[in-house]
Amino acid sequence: MSKSIFYHAGCPVCISAEHDIIDLIGASNVEVIHLGEDKSKIAQAEQAGVKSVPSLVTSNGNVLHINFGASLADVKG
């Protein structure tokens, strides 16, 4: 099984959601990508269907948008 991917931008909402996701599914089951620090991954997030952060892309490709923190347009700057 492939890992889920958690995308965030480093805001307090995102950090809180990151901790909750890791607690729920385990650090070994999720890759965390901080789009504020690695903007090269924004296109990957968009291709997966991410519209805002924090978001979790499940291992089967579903996108779960969690407690709106910022749109990807905001993250792009």
N, C-alpha and C positions, 0 to 999 in steps of 0.2 A: 504494500500500500504506500502511495506517495504521501508526503506531508501536506498539511494545510498550510496556507500562507497568510500571515497577518500583516496587513499594510497599515502604517500609521505615519503621522507627521511630527510626533514628539510633544504635542500639546497635553495638558493634564488629563483631558478626556481620553486621549489615545493611550497614555501611559497606564491609566487605571484599567482600561479595557484590555490592554496587553497582559497585565498581571492576572486579571480574571480569566482570560483565555488560557494562559499557561496553567493556571490552577485547575481549570476544567478539563483540558485535554492533554496536558503534560508537555513539557519543553521539548521532549524528543519527537513529538508529533506535529510540531508547528515550526515553520521558518518565519522569523520576524524580520520585516523589511521596513526601515525608517526612511520614508521618501524624502524627508527634509534633509537627510544626510546623504542619500544616494538617489539623486534625481534621475539617474540613468535608468532606474527601474519603473519610472512613471508610465512609460509606454507599455511595459509588461503588465502593469496593473490595469491600464485602460483596456488592453486586449482581453484581459480576463473578465472585464465587465465592471470593474470598480469605478464608482462614480464619486465616492466620498470616503474619507477616512475618519475613524478607524473602520476597517473592513476585513472580513475573514473570507478567503477563498478556500472552500473545503476541498478535500482530496478528490472529490468527484466533480469539481468545477462550479459548484454553486457559490454565489457571492452573497454573503451576509453583511449588510451595511449595519453598523452598530453605533447607536447614539451619536448622531451627526456631530462631527468635530470641525471638518473643513471639506470643501469640494476639491476635486483634483485640480480644477482651474486655480483655486487659491494656492495650492501647494506648488503649482508650476511657477507662480509669481508673475 
